[in-house]
């Protein structure tokens, strides 16, 4: 939701940084790989019991890079199926790394992290199948279904789990419920969309 609503406010900053990097011959795929590398660091920081604040800061830096690669691709007109695949897959890798390390740190709530992972699988399955089945296109080179939980909301919830481990039970449960709601949003939109077409 925030990704869709707030994009117009942060786009000028993204465009400015993107143009600077383009002058330096940095490609969108380079930034996608950088976003993956930086996005995996928070899990390592948590695993070694280092600063939770540092983990959150690095996580959000990776999110900035994650938004930046698409801006570079659009400006340079180099959007590609490979870039889209890398972007989506690497996002999930970062999320999985956080879920795994938090589950290991809080084994008493392992079932909640399984529930969270299942909700992400459901939501992403609808997201990807609708994108594949639809002839619509959006800014991200495929039909993008907005929903309650997008990348920014996910980062907020992960940040809360990292910074406030004493509340991780309720945060993880709420996160799973929010993503399940997003799954239902996307599924019902798909039913409405494709029923209209038939």
PEWONOR-V105304 format. One record per backbone hydrogen bond with DSSP energy under -1.0 kcal/mol. NH is the residue of the N-H (numbers start at 0). CO is the residue of the C=O. E is the energy in kcal/mol with one decimal. If there is no record, write none. Layout:
<<NH:CO:E> <NH:CO:E>>
This chain:
<<4:0:-2.5> <5:1:-3.1> <8:5:-1.4> <9:5:-1.4> <10:6:-1.9> <13:9:-2.2> <14:10:-3.1> <15:11:-2.1> <16:12:-2.2> <17:13:-2.6> <18:14:-2.4> <19:15:-1.6> <20:16:-2.4> <21:17:-2.4> <22:18:-1.7> <24:21:-1.8> <25:20:-2.5> <30:26:-1.6> <31:27:-2.1> <32:28:-2.2> <33:29:-2.0> <34:30:-2.8> <35:31:-1.8> <36:32:-2.3> <37:33:-2.9> <38:34:-2.3> <39:35:-1.3> <43:39:-1.2> <44:40:-2.6> <45:41:-2.5> <46:42:-2.5> <47:43:-1.9> <48:45:-1.8> <49:44:-2.7> <54:50:-1.8> <55:51:-2.1> <56:52:-2.5> <57:53:-2.6> <58:54:-2.0> <59:55:-2.2> <60:56:-1.9> <61:57:-2.2> <62:58:-1.6> <63:59:-1.8> <64:60:-2.0> <65:61:-2.2> <66:62:-1.6> <67:63:-1.8> <68:64:-1.9> <70:66:-1.1> <71:67:-2.3> <72:68:-2.3> <73:69:-2.2> <74:70:-2.4> <75:71:-2.5> <77:72:-2.4> <83:79:-2.1> <84:80:-2.5> <85:81:-2.9> <86:82:-2.3> <87:83:-2.4> <88:84:-2.7> <89:85:-2.8> <90:86:-1.7> <91:87:-1.7> <92:88:-2.0> <93:89:-2.2> <94:90:-2.1> <95:91:-2.9> <96:92:-2.3> <97:93:-1.7> <98:94:-2.5> <99:95:-2.8> <100:96:-2.1> <101:97:-2.3> <102:98:-2.3> <103:99:-2.2> <104:100:-1.9> <105:101:-1.7> <108:105:-2.1> <109:106:-1.6> <111:108:-1.1> <112:108:-1.5> <113:109:-2.0> <114:110:-2.1> <115:111:-2.4> <116:112:-2.4> <117:113:-2.4> <118:114:-2.1> <119:115:-2.0> <120:116:-2.2> <121:117:-2.3> <122:118:-2.4> <123:119:-2.8> <124:120:-2.1> <125:121:-2.0> <126:122:-2.3> <127:123:-2.7> <128:124:-2.4> <129:125:-2.6> <130:126:-1.7> <131:127:-2.2> <132:128:-2.3> <133:129:-2.3> <140:137:-1.3> <153:149:-2.1> <154:150:-2.3> <155:151:-2.2> <156:152:-2.4> <157:153:-2.6> <158:154:-2.5> <159:155:-2.2> <160:156:-2.1> <161:157:-2.1> <162:158:-2.8> <163:159:-2.5> <166:163:-2.1> <167:164:-1.4> <170:166:-2.4> <171:167:-2.7> <172:168:-2.0> <173:169:-2.7> <174:170:-2.5> <175:171:-2.3> <176:172:-2.2> <177:173:-2.6> <178:174:-2.3> <179:175:-2.3> <180:176:-2.3> <181:177:-1.9> <182:178:-2.5> <183:179:-2.2> <184:180:-2.6> <185:181:-2.6> <186:182:-2.7> <187:183:-2.7> <188:184:-2.1> <189:185:-2.1> <190:186:-2.5> <191:187:-2.4> <192:188:-2.7> <193:189:-2.9> <194:190:-2.1> <195:191:-1.5> <196:192:-1.2> <197:193:-1.2>>
